Amino acid sequence: MPKRLIPVLSLASVVVLLLMLNFTTPTGVGPLGVLVFFIAIYILMFGIATLVVRFFGRILGRKSSRKQYLYSVVLAFGPIMLLLAQSLGSISYLTVGLMMVFEFLGCFLIKKRLERH
């Protein structure tokens, strides 16, 4: 991916989120607006996860690779799962624990799949 694409998309998603949070309501924006909201949050979380994974990759002395982007994709979905659980009103320690297990399994799957190739 181009190095400038992820930060630009993350910044655009911040702008979309700020506009939506200040000028609309969930009932006023409708189902498509809620979908745009969750997509914007995912893009923002992907940008943040990419920064975190790159930071730890540089600490460990590894170059940026496709594997780091795949880890970022899995890690960015964690906050979305928590938001969905919160919207259903069922967030608890068990929910957070299951989300962490899902994140671990996703990262483990990426590690094992890319070791074979």
N, C-alpha and C positions, 0 to 999 in steps of 0.2 A: 504494500500500500504506500502511496506517496506520503512523505513525512508531514506534509501540511494538511492533508485531507482530514485526518482524525481531529486535530485541534479546531479546524474551521467548522466541522460538523458539530462538535461539542459546543462550541460557542453559539452556533445557530440554534441548537436545541435549548441552550440556556435562555436565549431571547424568546423563543417560542413558549417555553415554560413560564417565564416571567409575564409575558403578555396574557397567557391563558389564566394564570393565577390571579392577575389583577383585573381582568376585564370580563371574565366569564364565570359561570357556575356550571357544575356537572349536569344539572337538568337543562340549562339553557344551551349548552354546547351539543348535547345529544351523544349517541353512541360513537359516531365517527370522531367527534372531538375527544372523547375519552380514549379512543384508540390512538389518536395523535399524541395525547398526553403521555400515555405509557410508552409509545415509541420514542418520544423526545427524552423521557427519563432513561430509557435503555441506551440511547445514543450518548447521553451525558455520562452514564455509568461506564459505558465502554471506553470512553475517553479517559476517565479517571483510572479505570482498571489497567488500561494500556500504560499509563504513566507509572503506576505502581509496579507492574510486571517488568517494565523496562528498567526502573530504578533497581529492583532486586537483581535483575539480570546483569546490570553493570557492576553491582557490588560483587557478584559471583564471577565476574570476568567473562561473561558470554556476550556474543554479538546479538543484535536484534534479528529474530528469525520468525518464520511462519508459526512455529510452536508457541511463541510468546503471544501472538495475536489470537491463537486458539484458546490459550489460557484466559486471555482477556474476555473473550466471548462468553466463556463459562462463568467467570467471576462476575461479569456485569449482570447476569441474570438473577443473582442472589437478591439484590435489593428489590427487583421486580416481584419476585416470589413473596418477599415480606410485605410489600405493598398490597399485593393481591390477598394475602392472608388477613391483613389488617382491614381491608375493605369488606371482607366476609365476617369480620369480628371474631376471628378464631386464632389470634396470635397468643402464643404462650411459649414457655421454655421448650416444650416438645416441638412446637412449630419451628422455632429457631434452630433447635438441634437437628431436626430433619432436613432443614435447608442447608445446614453445614455438611451433613452427610451427603446430600445431593451434590454440593459443590466439590467435595472431596472425590466422590465417585466420578464426576465429570472430568476433573483434572487427572485422575488416575487413568481413565480411559484414553485421554489424549496422550499421556505419557506412554502407555502400552502400545497404542496404535502407531505412534510415530517411531517407536523403537524398532518395530518390524520393518519399516521402510527405510 
